[in-house]
């Protein structure tokens, strides 16, 4: 079984690394499962314990058309891992950012509000995602008073 260890990374870094490793695994045409080691969160983290585990599993729930997965506690008795059964390539992190921006812009948002919400991404990544979404017709520019806002096209 192939493995990817996400210890020592931020939540966003861990998700990017997972997507990259997963996609390379699928491209290699491997039929084996992928063991994602994310840890279960330390007691010193209190309510924030297990941030990577929660983010990865939430992402996996939304990727059901590309993969199957099982919590490690169900298969190994270990809540610090998740077992992924790949089927097809996942959207890149840039595509995930675009999807997150679309969800965030269900009501009109200024570029500065979008940048504030996704501040863990670079300003260039955010601008590129917004421009791409506008070009694709998924996000439209709307005036709100004297400000330019972006809103998801219904």
N, C-alpha and C positions, 0 to 999 in steps of 0.2 A: 504494500500500500504506500503510495506517495504521500509526502507530508509537507506542510508549510507551517513554520513557527512564527507567530505574529507577536510574541513577547517583545517588549521594549520599544514598541512603536506607538505613535498616537493613533487614535481611532481612524482618522482619515488616511493616514499612511497605511495602516493595517488593511483597510478596504482596498486601496489601490494595489497593494502587494498581492492580496488574495486574488483580485481580478486578473492581474498579470500572470500569476502562477497558474491559475485555473485555465486561462485561455491558452497558455503554452502547453499545458497538460492535454487539453482537448485537441490542439493542433498536432500533437505528437501521435494522435490516434490511440492513445492508451485507453484500455477498457477498465483499468483499476480505479478504485475509489481514491479520493483525496482526503487525507486526515488533516483537518485544520486545527492547529494548536493555538488557542487564544487565551487560555487561562480562565479561571472562574472569578477573578477579582479578589483582592486582598481585603482582609478585615479592616485595615487602616483606611480603605477608601470609603467606608461607610455606605451611604446611599448610592454612591457612584460606582460601587463594585460591579465588575463585569461589563464595563462599557463596550469593549471590543466584542465580547460575546454577543451582547444585545444587538449591536450594529450589524455584525456579520449575519446573525440569524434573521434580523428584520430584512436585510438585503436579500438573503436566500429565499425568504417567503415571497418576495416580489419577483423572483427569478424562476418561478415554478415551471415555466415553459422551456427552460434551458437545462434544468437539473432537478435531481431529487436530493434530499438530505435528511439526516437523522441526528438528533442531539446525542452527544457522546454518553450522556447519562443513561440513555435507552439501550445503547449497544455495548458500552464498556463499563458503565457505572461511573464515568468520569465527566462531570459537567464542564471541564476545562477544554474539551475538544468537541468538534462537530465533524461528522463524516459526510462528505459530499460525493454524490454519484453523478458525474458529469454526463451531459448529452450533447450540448452544442455551445458554441461561443457566446460569451456574455458581452453586453454593451461595455464599452470602455468607460473609464472614470469620467472623461469629458462628457460622454453621453449621459452618465448618471447625474452630473452637475446640471446639464440642460434639463433633465427630467425634474430635478429638485427645484430649479428656477421656475419651470412651468407650474408646478404645484404651488409654489410660494406666490406667484403672480395671479392667483385666482381672483384677487382684487388688485386694482392698479397700484403699482409700486414704482418709486423713482429708482434710478440706477444706484443712487447712494444707499437707499434702503436695501436693495438687492446685495450690494457689495458688503453692507454691514451684516446681513444675515449669513453670507457665505464668505466671511472674512478669512477663513482658513485657506481659501483658494486665492491665487494671485489675482490682482486687478486685471491682468491681461487675459487670464482664463475666463474670468467672469464676463468681460467685454466681448470676447470671442463667442462665448456661449449665447449671449444676448443677441449679437449680430446674426449668428447662425439661425437662431429661433425666429427672428424677424424675417430673414431671407426665406425661410421655409414656410412662413405664414402661420406659425404656431403661436407667435407672440406678436401683438400689435402695439404700435405706439399710440398713446392717447394723451390728450391734454387734460391736465387737472389744474385749473387755475392758470397760473403762468408757468407751471412746471410740466416737463415731459415725463410721462409715466409709461410703464409697460404692463400689459394685461394679457392673460392667456386668451386665445381665440377659442370660443366655444364650439 
